Amino acid sequence: MVLFTKVKKDDLKILLDHGFYLDHAKKYESIRYKGPCTVILFDSGKLLIQGRDEAVAAVRKIIEDAKIAVLIPEIRFNEYHGTYIGSDECMKGDTFGGIVVAGLKANDRERQELKQLGVVDSKKLKDEEIIIIADQIKNKFKNVVYSLTPKQYNSKTKNKSITELLNELHEMVFTELSPGKHVVDKYPGCKVGDISEVRAEEKYVEVAAASILARASCLEQFEMLSRKAGFKIPKGSTHVENAVIGIRKSNLPLEEFLKLNFKNVDKFLINA
């Protein structure tokens, strides 16, 4: 896998002289080429090259020689062997939405395939890139996604802390995907995993893949909540006051949109 940025659609026509042909572009894709490997130009201007190392290297050289793009430095994951299960969560700090914990299992061969697909820490990818790569991951690798709606989150956190809930969900991921060595992106109070490391998504490709699956599910939740609310539901917790007040004024059930144990929710509702 190789990533470029600042790529123009017309400049990629040079690939037509190297055994490539135009393929059907999917949502969020500006153009897609098939041939010795797959070349995808996202609407964001980022170019992803997927496939076997030798084919990817050949396309990289064509693009670099033509000087039509800027290379994004490659992510170097840890080197390790055996079957690993990576798990990661999303939405923990969002005022709206529930919470998602996802996991993915891979052996040595599958680990290489994940890298060829362009799996990196989800924070390095735009939403449209997340959706496309997540679909590829779901179809090729053993994985599980636990996506709790706001209502489910609020019910479960009445009698337990968010940390206890996270420990429970990560353990459920391991139980579902075991056997394998479990790697968790470490969070405060983490008590699960054979290995728990801060920024594990930058070191273990399975955790990076899990982070992509979790974020894709997060995006689905926000889209669903926005449809129910009739306006765009914001991510994060810093610019959410108007949306919180909007939910209250619309007489929509708060527990189906918001994390009711967040301190800023009470603060904003006072002003509603």
C-alpha positions in Angstrom: 0.0 0.0 0.0 1.2 3.5 -0.9 -0.6 6.8 -0.3 -0.1 10.1 -2.3 -1.8 13.4 -1.8 -2.4 16.5 -4.0 -3.3 14.3 -7.0 -5.2 15.5 -10.0 -7.6 13.2 -11.9 -6.3 14.1 -15.4 -2.7 13.4 -14.4 -3.5 9.8 -13.7 -4.2 9.1 -17.4 -0.5 8.1 -17.7 -1.6 4.8 -16.1 -3.5 3.9 -19.3 -0.1 3.3 -21.0 0.9 0.8 -18.3 -1.7 -1.9 -18.4 -4.4 -0.1 -16.4 -8.1 0.5 -17.3 -10.9 2.6 -15.9 -13.0 0.7 -13.4 -16.4 1.8 -11.9 -15.7 4.5 -9.3 -17.6 4.1 -6.0 -19.1 6.7 -3.7 -16.4 9.2 -2.5 -14.1 8.1 -5.3 -13.1 10.5 -8.1 -11.7 7.7 -10.2 -10.6 4.1 -10.0 -8.1 2.2 -12.1 -7.7 -1.6 -12.2 -4.7 -3.5 -13.6 -1.6 -5.0 -12.0 -3.0 -3.4 -8.8 -5.8 -1.1 -7.8 -5.5 2.7 -7.9 -8.1 4.8 -6.2 -8.3 8.6 -6.2 -10.6 9.9 -3.5 -12.6 13.1 -3.8 -10.2 14.4 -1.1 -7.3 14.3 -3.6 -5.7 11.4 -1.8 -4.5 8.5 -3.9 -4.4 5.0 -2.6 -2.5 2.2 -4.3 -3.5 -1.4 -3.2 -2.1 -4.7 -4.2 1.0 -6.9 -4.2 4.2 -5.2 -3.2 5.9 -5.4 -6.6 2.9 -4.0 -8.5 2.5 -1.2 -6.0 6.2 -0.3 -6.2 6.0 -0.1 -10.0 3.0 2.3 -9.9 4.7 4.3 -7.2 7.7 4.8 -9.5 5.6 5.8 -12.4 3.9 8.5 -10.3 7.1 9.7 -8.6 8.9 9.9 -12.0 6.0 11.9 -13.4 6.1 14.2 -10.4 2.3 14.5 -10.2 1.8 13.8 -6.5 3.2 14.1 -3.0 4.1 10.9 -1.3 2.7 10.4 2.2 5.3 8.7 4.5 4.5 5.0 5.0 3.3 3.8 8.4 5.7 1.2 9.9 3.9 -1.2 12.1 5.7 -3.5 14.6 7.0 -6.8 13.3 5.5 -9.8 15.0 4.2 -13.3 14.1 1.2 -15.4 15.0 -2.5 -14.8 15.3 -3.4 -11.4 16.8 -6.7 -9.8 17.7 -6.8 -6.0 17.8 -9.6 -4.0 19.4 -10.3 -0.3 19.5 -13.3 2.0 20.4 -14.9 5.1 19.1 -17.3 7.7 20.3 -16.1 7.6 23.9 -15.7 11.4 24.0 -18.7 12.4 21.8 -21.7 14.0 23.5 -24.0 12.5 21.0 -24.2 8.9 20.1 -23.5 5.7 22.0 -20.2 3.9 21.9 -18.6 1.4 19.5 -15.9 -1.2 20.1 -14.6 -3.2 17.2 -12.1 -6.0 16.8 -10.3 -7.8 14.0 -8.3 -11.0 13.9 -5.4 -11.7 11.5 -2.5 -14.2 11.0 0.8 -13.5 9.3 -0.7 -13.8 5.7 -3.7 -11.7 6.5 -1.6 -9.1 8.2 0.2 -8.4 4.9 -3.1 -8.2 3.1 -4.3 -5.6 5.6 -1.3 -3.5 4.8 -1.8 -3.9 1.1 -5.4 -2.6 1.5 -4.1 0.6 3.0 -5.0 0.0 6.6 -3.6 2.8 8.9 -4.7 4.5 12.1 -8.2 5.8 11.4 -7.3 9.3 12.5 -5.1 9.6 9.5 -8.0 8.9 7.1 -10.9 11.1 6.0 -14.5 9.9 6.5 -15.0 8.9 2.9 -11.7 6.9 2.9 -12.8 5.1 6.2 -16.1 4.0 4.6 -14.4 2.4 1.6 -11.6 0.7 3.4 -14.0 -0.5 6.2 -16.1 -2.3 3.5 -13.1 -4.1 2.2 -12.0 -5.2 5.7 -15.5 -6.5 6.6 -15.6 -8.7 3.6 -12.2 -10.2 3.9 -11.3 -10.7 7.6 -12.8 -12.1 10.7 -14.1 -9.2 12.7 -16.8 -8.1 15.1 -18.4 -4.7 15.8 -20.4 -3.9 19.0 -22.2 -0.7 18.3 -24.3 0.6 21.3 -27.0 3.1 20.5 -27.3 6.1 22.9 -30.3 4.4 24.6 -28.3 1.3 25.1 -25.3 3.3 26.4 -27.4 5.2 28.8 -29.0 2.0 30.1 -25.7 0.3 30.7 -24.0 3.3 32.4 -26.7 3.7 35.0 -24.9 1.1 37.1 -21.4 1.1 35.8 -18.7 3.5 34.7 -17.7 4.1 31.1 -14.4 2.4 31.9 -16.2 -0.7 33.1 -18.4 -0.7 30.0 -15.3 -0.5 27.8 -13.6 -3.3 29.6 -16.7 -5.4 29.1 -17.0 -4.7 25.4 -13.3 -5.3 24.7 -13.5 -8.6 26.5 -16.6 -9.5 24.4 -14.6 -8.8 21.3 -11.8 -11.1 22.4 -14.3 -13.9 23.4 -15.9 -13.7 20.0 -12.7 -13.8 18.0 -10.4 -16.0 20.2 -8.0 -17.7 20.1 -5.3 -15.2 19.5 -3.1 -12.7 21.3 -5.4 -9.7 22.2 -4.0 -6.2 21.7 -5.9 -3.2 23.0 -5.4 0.5 22.4 -4.9 1.4 26.1 -7.3 3.8 27.8 -7.4 4.9 31.5 -8.6 2.0 33.6 -8.0 -0.6 30.9 -7.9 -4.1 32.4 -8.2 -6.3 29.3 -5.9 -7.6 26.6 -2.7 -9.6 26.6 -1.1 -6.4 25.4 -2.4 -2.9 26.1 -0.4 0.0 24.7 -1.1 3.7 24.2 -1.4 4.4 20.4 -1.5 0.7 19.7 -3.2 1.6 16.4 0.1 3.0 15.2 2.0 -0.2 16.1 -0.4 -3.1 15.4 -2.2 -3.3 12.1 -5.0 -5.3 13.6 -5.8 -2.5 16.0 -5.6 0.0 13.1 -8.1 -2.1 11.2 -10.3 -2.2 14.3 -10.1 1.5 14.6 -11.3 1.9 11.0 -14.3 -0.5 11.6 -15.2 1.3 14.8 -15.1 4.7 13.1 -17.1 3.5 10.2 -19.8 2.3 12.6 -19.6 5.7 14.4 -20.2 7.5 11.1 -23.3 5.3 10.5 -24.6 6.2 14.0 -24.2 9.9 13.4 -25.9 9.6 10.0 -28.8 7.8 11.6 -29.1 10.3 14.5 -29.1 13.2 12.0 -32.0 11.6 10.0 -34.0 11.2 13.2 -33.3 14.7 14.5 -33.9 16.4 11.1 -30.6 18.3 11.3 -26.9 17.4 11.3 -25.7 16.0 14.6 -22.2 17.2 15.5 -19.3 15.0 16.5 -17.1 15.7 19.6 -18.2 17.7 22.7 -17.0 21.3 22.0 -19.5 22.7 19.5 -22.7 20.8 20.5 -24.7 23.2 22.6 -27.1 24.3 19.8 -27.7 20.7 18.8 -28.4 19.6 22.4 -30.9 22.5 22.8 -32.4 21.6 19.4 -33.1 18.0 20.5 -34.8 19.3 23.7 -37.0 21.9 21.8 -38.0 19.2 19.3 -39.3 17.1 22.2 -37.3 14.2 21.0 -36.3 11.6 23.6 -32.9 12.8 25.0 -31.8 9.3 25.9 -32.0 8.3 22.2 -29.5 11.0 21.2 -27.2 12.0 24.0 -24.9 10.5 26.6 -26.9 11.6 29.7 -24.0 11.1 32.1 -21.9 13.9 30.3 -21.7 17.0 32.5 -22.1 19.4 29.5 -25.5 17.9 28.7 -27.0 19.1 32.0 -25.3 22.5 31.5 -26.8 23.0 28.0 -30.2 21.7 28.9 -30.6 24.4 31.6 -30.5 26.9 28.7 -32.9 25.0 26.6 
